[in-house]
């Protein structure tokens, strides 16, 4: 494995440091590196410099794998040393075959352990790389800021030459008129994902509740949804991740809080569909669509006056977490293939609603009973030919139908809109017309009830 791979987009920063001698591990990492052109270095753990680590210390993600004959105690000691050597990095560990949850009495929050099956057979490692290396910043508009206001978060520009992020606005300083004017010449402005809540607070403090300002609030709330969704995923998706029950519960409660604020804005007369569709564009978003599905579902619920928007919202956020427990080929097909018709015939794919529910329960997410019911019905159909249980149409929660229709809208955004350039409203209308012509997924009554909400 060579140290660098040519890329169409040069990145000077070190994204991935691989500390493993396993040929199997290296082969798997090479697939991910090749797919996304990650900058990386590969060293045996024993080859780490004894003195200063130089640029290695800046690695965003460090991978350490347990050797075949290595005891869990010895491996834990190596991981502890990696935490000390790389204080600014996240660590992903590939555990040995004998590793079990019982070995995890405590765990540093910077570590994400992956089982052999998770690392080699699912998309979880690829998801982690995209999350940690390419998705730590959200783009905002310079016009979101006001001159002569005290900043509560730093803001960055992205350097075109090497893709590094350079701070140009700092926390706890007053944004001068001169600096604000200079920011207007920048190609783009970014905030750290972890500052989404502070950004939302800033927007709430300095903008009113009408017109364009309302759309800025909606966008800021959506970014907060994205942040908390990713934070919750971090505690749900991985078998051996043990951040503590309170961490996952807090993320879940934060999502509910932000959701309520979002629903208030959705009840206005503003058309917010495009605001949400355009809010985030990152490499990770190709493998993670739950914020869009959840928000579209809640918006339809509110605008149509049917169902409970919070149930639709939470169900949309969680309905697909079980997809990451499936074989990589199945999950990849769901997220990346334009035509998903054959997926419905895959036995493993038909199990993912139950897998999603079970994963949430195992991780002790305090799901409401209504959400539990909807989670296992998001792929049921009005003609009783859905999965996993072929629920009768009169027993099908309307919130589950919102989530399924939202998935179809989101899929259209990623395929039809990109391929043809049609407008978002036109796309939604065409999806509605296609479903109404052959009402198998949705009843005619449901489709009639949501028609006006799509405008």
N, C-alpha and C positions, 0 to 999 in steps of 0.2 A: 504494500500500500504506500504510494508516494505521499509526500507531505502536503502537496498543493494540487488542486485540480483547477484548470482554466475555467473561468466563468465569464458569462456575457456581462455580468455586473460585478465589478471589482469590489471586494470588501476587505479592508485592511484588518479589521478587528478579528480576533481569534474566536470563532464560535464554538468549536467542539474540540476538546482534548481527550484522546482515547488512550487510557492506561490499561492495556490488556495485551496478552500474548496469544490469546485464543484465536485460532484461524477461523473458527465458526463465528465468533463475535465480530471479528474484523470483516468477514464476508457480509454479515448482516449490516454493519455500519456502512460499508461501502455502497450498498444499495440506496440507503437514505442520503448519503453524501452526494452520490451521483444524481439523484432525482432533484435535489434542491441546490446543488453547488455550494454546500456549506464549506467555509474555510475551516481547516482542521490541522491538528498535529497528532502524530501517533508515536508513543514511546512505551517501552516496557516500564512498569512501575519502578523497577530497580534502576532505570536510566534517568530518573529525575535528578536534576542537579542538586548537589549537596548544599550549595550556597544559594545566592539569589536566583529566583526563577525567571527573571526577565519578563518578556511578554507572555510567558505561559500563565503567569498569575492572573492575567486578564481574561482567561478563557471563560466564556459565558456558561458552558455546560461541560462538566468533566465526567467521563464514563469510567467506572472501575468494575471489573468483573471478578467474581470469586473463582479461584482456581479449583480444579477437580478434586485435589487432595487437601485443600485448605480448610481448616476448621472454621466454624463460625466465629470463634473467639479471635483467631488470627486475622480473619477478614475484617471483623469489626474494628480491630486495631488499625488496620490499613486505611479503612474508611475514615476513622477519627483523625488520622494523620492527614488525609486528603482535605478534610474540613479545615484543619489548621493551616495547611500550606496554601489553600485557595479560598481565602476568607470572603471573596466577592463572587464566588462561583456557586452554581447549583450542581449538585452531585446526583448522577443516576447510577445505580448499582444493579448489576446483573447477578442474581443470586444463584447459588448452586442448586442441584436437583433435590437435595435433602433439606433445603430450607423450608421452614414453615412459619406460620403466624405466631406460634408459641415462642419463636426466637426473638420476637419484637416486644421487649418489655418497655423500651423507650426508643424514641427516634428523633433525630434532629430535623426540624422543618425544612432544612435545605436539601434533604435527601429524598429521592424517590426510588424505592427499590422495585425492580421488575423481576417477576418470576421468569423461568426459562420459557414457558409458554407465552407469556405476555411479550417478551422481547423478540422471540423468533417467529411467532405465528400471528401476531396481531399488529395493528397500526399504532400501538401505544407509544413505542419509542419514537416513531416519526412525528407523532403528535407532540411529544415532549420537546423534541428538537425545534419544531416550528414555534411552539409556544415560548420556549425560553430564549431562543436565538433570534427570532424574527418578529415577535409580537408583543414587545414590551413598551411600545409607544403607540399612541393614537394621534392622528392628525386633527388639528383644530384650525380655525380661521383666525387670521390676525385681527379681523374686525370683531372677534369675540371679546377682545380685551379693550379696556378703556384707559386712555392716558390719565396720569395723575391718580391712579388707584394703587392701593397696596396689594402686591401679588401674594397669594397664599400657596402658590405652586411654581416650580421652575418651568420654563418653556425652552424648546430646543429647535435648532434647524438641523437638517440632514445634509452633510457635505456631499456634493455630487461625486467628487473624485474617489473617496474611499468609503462612503456610506456611514461614516461615524456621525454620532449625534453630538452637537456642540451647544452647550447652554448659552442662551442669549438673554434670558430673563431669569432672575433669581427670586427665591422665596423671601418674603419679609422686606422687600424693597419697594419703593414707589416707582411705578413705570413712568418715566419722564416723557414729556412731549417729544423730545429729540429722539429718544430710543424707540418710541412708538412709531415715529415717522420712518426710521431706518428699518424697522421690522416689516413695514409695508413693501419693501423691496425684496424681501425673501421669497423664495419659491414655495415654501410651505413652513408651517409651524407645528410643533409636536409637543405633547405632554407625555410623561410616563404613565403607563396604564394604572399604576398604583395610586396616582394622584387624581383619578377620575372623580372621587367623591369631593375633593377640594375644588376641582374645576366646576362641578355641579353647584357647590356652595357659592363660588364666585359668580356664576351666571345668575343664580337666584338672587344674589345681593344687588347686582347692578343692572338687571334687565327687568322691564315691566312685564305685564301678562297679556300683551296683545301683539298681533301681526307677526313680523319677523322675529321679535323677541320670544314669542311663544314657541316658534320653531327651534330657536336656539336652546330653549329649555328642554324641549322634546329630545333634541339630539344629545344634549348633555345627560339627560336621564337614560337614554339608550346606551351611551358609553358606560354609564355606571352599571347597567344591566349586564353588559358584556364583561366588565371586570368581575363582578360578583359571580357571574355564571362560570367563568374560567376558574375562579377561586374555589367554587363549589365542586367543579369537575376534578380539580386537583385532589380533593378529598374523597371523591366517589369512584373515579375510574380505575384506580390502581389497587390490586389485591392487598398488597403489604404496606400501603401508605397508612401511617398511624399518627395523624396530626392531632388527634384528640377529638372526641365527640363534640365538644363545645365549639371548635373551629368551624366544623361543617354546619352546625346548627346556626351559628352567627351569620354565616354566608347566606343560608336559606332565609333567615329572618330579614337580612338586609335586602334580599331580592324582593321579598314581600313589601317592605317599606318603599323601595324605589318603584315597585309596580303600582302601588296606590297613588303615588305622585304622578306617575305616567298616565294612569287612567283619568285623573282629573283633567289633564291637558287633552286627552283623547275625546273628552266630552264637549270640547269646544267645537266651533264651526270650521276650524282650520283643517285643511287636507294635509295629513301627515304621512301618507304612504311613502312618498318619495324621500322625505326626511329620513325615515328609518332605513329604506333601501340603500341610500347612499352614505350612511353614517360611517361605516368602517370598510376598509379594503386592505386586507393583509393576506399573506400566503396561508396563514392558519385558517382563515375563513372558508377556504375550500373544503376543510375537513371538520368544520364546526359551524352548524347553521342554527342551533337552537335559539339564540336570541331573536333572530328574524322570525322564525316559525312561531315562537311564543308571542312576540309583539303583534304580528299580523293576526294571530288567533284572538288575542285580547281586543284588538281594534275592531274586528268583525263582531265580536260579542257585544261591545259597547254600542257600536253604530246600529246594530240590528235590534238591540234591546232584548236579546235572547241569552240565556245561560248566565253563568257567573264568570266575569272576565278574569278574576284571580285564579280560579280553577283552570281555565283555559291557558292562562299565562304560565303557571307553575308546571302544568302537564306538558306544555310545549317545550319548556326548558329541560325537562327530564326524560321525555319520551324516547330519546335515541341514545341515552348513555349505554344501554346494553349492546348497541352496535359494535362498540369497541371490544366486546368479549368474543366476537365472531372471528372467523378466519380472515386474514388480511385481504384476500381477494374479494370476499363478499362485502366487507366494509368499504373497500376502495371502489367497488362497482357502484355502491349506493351513493357515494359522495361525488364520484368523478365521471361516471358514464351518463351519457345523455338519455339513453333508453333503459329504463329500469323495469320494464314489463316482466322480464324473465326472473327478476328477483323474487317476485311474489310466489314463485314456485319452489324457491329454495327452502328446504326444511329448516335449516339453521336460521335463516332470515326471519321466518315466521315465528321464531321463538324470542326475537329480540324485545318485544313489549314486556314479556314476563321477565326477561333478564334485566330490563331497566328497573322494573319494580323491585325485584329481588336485590339488586345492587343497592338501591336506595334504602331498603329495609336493613340489609346487612350493615350498612354504614350508619344506621340509626338516624336517618333524616326524619324529622317529625312531620311526616306527610299527613295531610288531612284525608279523611275517608273518601271524600269526593275526588281528590287527586289520585288516590290509589285506584279507584274505579275507572277513571278516565285513562290512566296510563296503559292499562291493558286493553283499551278499546280504540286506540288511535288508528288502527288499521282494520277495524271492522267496517262492514259496508251495509248499505241499506238493503241490498238484495241477499244478505246473510251469506255471502261468499268471501268475506274477509277472514282475518286471522287475529288471534289464535283460536277463538272459541265460537265463531259464527253466531254472534249475538243477534237475537231478533231485533228488527228495526225499532219496535216500540220500547225496547229496553236500552237503546243506544243513547248514551249521554250526548247532548248537543255540543258540549265542550269538546268531546272527542272528534266530532265532525268538523268543528272549527280548526282543530289542529291538523287534521288530514287535508282540509282545503288549503290551509296555510302552507303545508308542505308542497302542494301542487303549485301554488303561486311562487314560492321560493325557487322551486325547480325551474319554473318558467323564466325567472329572472336570470338564472345561471346559464340557461340554454337558449331559449327562443329570443330573449332580449339581446343577448350578446351576439347571436348569429344573424339576426335580422335588423336590429336597431329599432324595433317597434317601441312605442311608448308604454309606460307601466299601466296606465288606465286601459289602453287597448288590450294589453296582455291579459289583465284580470277579466275583462269582459269576454274575451275569447275562451278562456278557461271555463268561465261560468256557462257560456253557450254550449261548449262541448259536453260538459257534464249534464246540462239540462236536456240536451238532445237524446242522450242515453242515460237516464237516471238510475245507474247501478250502484255507484259509490255513495250517492246522496239522494235522499228523497226529494220529490218535486216540491214538497212543502218547505223543506229546509232551504233549497235553492231559491225559492221565492222569497223567503224570509231574509236572506243575506244580500239580495240583488243590490239594494240601495247602499249597503255598507261598503261596497267595492268601488264606488264612484270617487 
